[in-house]
């Protein structure tokens, strides 16, 4: 049975898993969730994921939620992106947890507030606060990538897949690649991998291109 991923194009967390599946050459089908119309809050979706969030990965009777958990599972079944040894695996987990708490969480929130809320409902004080937190996280990643091709080890891992996800989106959220040369080169390196695709080429968008 082909694997399924409940997702939508604007979801950076969904893109983490969609990109991992694609780069690992796993057959999968995207199942569109109309998040902005309340799709993730419907009783039908809550029956799939009680947390009411995307992504949701389904493989026969296995149902997994939370991108970090799904990435870890995929590494175990494909043998890819999980690190060369236990020490690397622990370091990868460290960066995935950092990303979920400090990086993607801030980027996703800021991008939502700045682009997907009506302009008159955008909370400027919150946007300013989150922007400051995100800038600090960018500085951490930029410094770590100095002299490195990848976040952990000598090839792409779940650390890279988790941290890169929001950075390919075109909507503004205070990130300019020219301001972060190490991150810029790292993103180019990921995009050059065979099979790489932009999030809007992997998953259906809730808002079509203008």
N, C-alpha and C positions, 0 to 999 in steps of 0.2 A: 504493500500500500504506500502511495506517495505521501510524504510528510506534509503537514499543513501548518501554516503560520497565520494566525489571526493578527492582522496588522493594518496600518494605513500609512500612506506615503510620507505624511508630515511627522511621523513618530520616529525620532532618532533612536529610541530604545528598540523599536522594531527593526530598524535598519541594522543595528549591531548583529542581530540574529540572521536577518535576510542576507547580509554580506557574508557572514560565516558559512551559511549553507551554500551560497553560490560559489565561494572560493574553494570550499571543500568538495565541490561537484556532487552535492546531494540533490536528488530530485525532490522538489517541494512545490507546493501550490500556495499562493497567497489568498487568504480569505479576508476580504475587505470588511473592516469595522468602521462604520460611519460615526467616528468619535465626536465630531463637532455637532452632530444631530442627536447626541445622547445614546449612540449605539452601545457604548461600553457600560451604560447604566441600565440597560434593558434586562428584564428577567431572563430572557433567553441567553444573553451573554453572561450574566451572573451565574448561570448554571454551568457555564464552561469555566469561568474564572471568578471566584467569589470576591477577589480583590478589585474587580472592575477595571482592569488595566490591560493594555497591550504592551508587549506581544504575548501570545499564547501559542505554545508549540504542541502539536498533536502528532503522535506516532502510534497508530493502533489504539491501545488502551492507555498509553502513557500521555498524560497531560501535564505540561510544565509551564510555569509562569515565572516572571522576573528574568530579565535578560542575562544577568550574571549566572544564574543557575542553569539557564538553557545553554549558554556558551560552554559552561563546564561539562554538561552532559554530552554535547556534541563532540567535545575534545575526547571524551572517553570512548565514544563509539566510532569516531573517525580516525583517531590517533593524530589529529592535527590541532595546532594552535595552543596546546596545553603545556609547552615547555619541554626541554630536553631531559630534565631530571626533577627530583622532588624539590630541590632548592629553587629552581626556576619556577616550578608550579606555585610555590608559596609566594614568590615575588610577583607573579602574575595575579594571584588572588589579592595581594596587597594593593595593586594598582586598580584592579576592577572595583574593589571596595572604595578606594579613594575616588574613582571616577563616579560611581553611583552616588556618593555622598557629597563630594566637593565640586565636581566638574559637570558631568552631564545633567545632574539635577538642577544646577544653576543655569546652565545654557538652555535647557529645555524650558524652564520657567520663564527666563528672560525673553526668549524668542516668542513664546506664547503671549506674554504680556505686551510685547512691542508690535506684534503682527496679527494676532488672531482675535484680540479683543477689539470692540469698537473703539475708535480713537478717544471718544469722550469718557470711556470707562477705564482707561489705562492709568493705573496708580503710579504717579511719577515718583513719589517717595520710595515706594517699593522697588521700582525699576532702578533708581539710583543706588539703593542698598544692594540689590542683587548684582548690579554691574560691578560694584566694588569687590564683592566676593569672587565674582568670575574672573576679574582681572588678576587677582591674587593666584587663582588656580592656573590661569594661563602662564603666569610667571614661573610657577612651579614646574609645569610641563616643559616650557621653553628651556629652563635651566637643565632639567634632566636629560633632554635630547641633545645637549651640547656634546659633540663628539660621538654620538650614537646614531645608528641607523634605525634601531627599534627600541621600544621601551624596555623590553627584557630580552636578553640573549641576542642571537645573531640572525633571527628570522622573525616574521610576523607571528604574534601570539594573540590570545584573548585580551591582553592588556592593550594592544594597539586597536583591536576591533572595538573594544568598549570605549576607549577614549576618543577615537576619531569620529564617531558617528554623527554628531551634530555639526561638525566643522565643514561638511560638504554642502550644507544647505545654503541657498541664495538669500533667504530672508535676513534682514539686518538684525543683529543682536550685540553689536559692539565688537565684533571680531573682524579684524583686517589682517589677512595673511602677511602682508608686507611688514607688519609690526612684529612678527614672530618668525624670523627666518628659519630657525630650527624646526618649528612646527610646519612651516610651509614646505620645506624639503621632505619632511616625513610624510605629509599628506600626498605629495607628488609620488613618493616611493610606493605608498599603498595603492594609489590610483593606477600605477603602472603594472600592477600584478595581473597576470592572465586571468580573465574572467571578471575583473572588477567592474561594477556598475554603480552609477549614481542612484541615490535612494528613490528618486522619482522615476527611474527606469526599472526598478525592481518591484515597486509596490504602487497600487492605485492611490492617487491623490484625492483627498476630500475636496480641495479647491483646485480646479483645473488651471492650467497655466493661462496667464492673461494674453 
